[in-house]
Amino acid sequence: MRLFDQPTLRADFPILNQKHNGKPLVYLDNGATSQKPQVVLDRLAKFYAAENSNIHRGVHRLSQEATDAYERGREVIKEELGFESGAESSHELIFVRGATEGINLVTHGLREQLAEDDEIILTVMEHHANFVPWQVLAQETGATINYIAPLDDGALDLDAWKAAFTTKTKVAAFTHVSNVLGTVNPVAEMVRFARERDVTTLVDGAQALPHGPIDINALDPDFYVFSGHKVYGPDGTGVLLGRRDLLNSFPPYQTGGDMIDIVAVEGSTFRDAPSRFEAGTPNISGGIALAEAFRYMRDIDWEAAHKHENSLLTHATEELEKLEGMKIFGKTRGKAPIVSFVLDWAHAHDVGQLIDTSNVAIRVGHHCCQPLMTHLGVPATARASFAFYNNHDDVEALVAGLHKVKRFLV
Ligand SMILES: Cc1ncc(COP(=O)(O)O)c(C=O)c1O
């Protein structure tokens, strides 16, 4: 049964009980990384206490059990992303270190498939992880990049994005949810539009999945990436879901053990995805614990969780707007629970450091989105980003903390 008993769910995250100088931790930097529920921490501990072994090559019991747990984890995550368990599917799930590595794997793979004058479409709201690898790919291949800026409210300019497609367009890469503006892009429509023009799509889902499972099978992008540490799982884990035929047309990203078919002095042959892209010993405990995070998310009533997250967003936005000199970036309807703002009486970095004395953790800086900052005309913003385990006391603490910063500075 799916539940949303907010205080009980919050209690699943032990770090949130922490106090510093007598003040409770108010963690509003979920966009950077999420906290971990006890079941994920327990799963990591259990692996090392009772199951630790290398996978895929051992014949002994421990190795076989660890292999089973790791491969079952792959299936669990795939199922939560809309793929039928055990069924032949169009996409393979590759374990990677995070969204960044997933995107680099794809741009590396496309190096031999793009040529001079081919075109790539990006948006100006991309995280550097979905920006720089494409720039390097463009430099290496001679392809050019078209960048589509957001509208004033932070929505993607969908008309301009569609108009950017030409017969030379080969790839469109875009974020599902902006980590600064909270904008939720119309991914289904964008993938469909690109597919009709035979354009490969890569969707950066790093900020989308923390707010509930997504039927990626139904969205059907060619590639979808996300980071495990933002979805209540361990650091150094992540997923690249990719179309099998495209993945198998890529050269390996790294080479070594576990990804080969035959190795001989004359040369080596490589296995198909996913093994093709998982050279060496992977993050075994991480993959298993990431699957545990997905099992945990499976038991949450996400409709209720969304309502709760939205109420936090509305509460925070209303209260922040009352502050003098406040400017919030990103005002689209249905946005993710992320509020980026500047105050005309303080630099964002000062706000971040001073509010930390109230034990309120927010993010300040360019959020790895320098092109977006340039577009918005600011060097940095402060950002409060919420998860389902936050509550209205956290919002009140944010607002009280900002008032205290103001009293200190003004
Ligand atoms: C939208 C988006 N894409 C990609 C990334 C990169 O994720 P990671 O550093 O885990 O690879 C982030 C991280 O903040 C992000 O917010």
The ligand as an SDF file (V2000), in Angstrom:
LIG
                    3D

 16 16  0  0  0  0  0  0  0  0999 V2000
   19.8180   19.1020  -13.7860 C   0  0  0  0  0  0  0  0  0  0  0  0
   21.1070   18.4580  -13.3850 C   0  0  0  0  0  0  0  0  0  0  0  0
   21.7870   17.7210  -14.2730 N   0  0  0  0  0  0  0  0  0  0  0  0
   22.9220   17.1060  -13.9670 C   0  0  0  0  0  0  0  0  0  0  0  0
   23.4780   17.2240  -12.7160 C   0  0  0  0  0  0  0  0  0  0  0  0
   24.7710   16.5460  -12.4340 C   0  0  0  0  0  0  0  0  0  0  0  0
   24.6120   15.5190  -11.5140 O   0  0  0  0  0  0  0  0  0  0  0  0
   25.8640   14.7340  -10.9100 P   0  0  0  0  0  0  0  0  0  0  0  0
   26.8120   15.7730  -10.3840 O   0  0  0  0  0  0  0  0  0  0  0  0
   25.2910   13.8840   -9.8490 O   0  0  0  0  0  0  0  0  0  0  0  0
   26.4560   13.9440  -12.0270 O   0  0  0  0  0  0  0  0  0  0  0  0
   22.8220   17.9740  -11.7490 C   0  0  0  0  0  0  0  0  0  0  0  0
   23.3920   18.1530  -10.3980 C   0  0  0  0  0  0  0  0  0  0  0  0
   23.0770   19.0830   -9.6840 O   0  0  0  0  0  0  0  0  0  0  0  0
   21.6100   18.6150  -12.0930 C   0  0  0  0  0  0  0  0  0  0  0  0
   20.9290   19.3560  -11.2020 O   0  0  0  0  0  0  0  0  0  0  0  0
  1  2  1  0
  2  3  1  0
  2 15  2  0
  3  4  2  0
  4  5  1  0
  5  6  1  0
  5 12  2  0
  6  7  1  0
  7  8  1  0
  8  9  2  0
  8 10  1  0
  8 11  1  0
 12 13  1  0
 12 15  1  0
 13 14  2  0
 15 16  1  0
M  END
$$$$
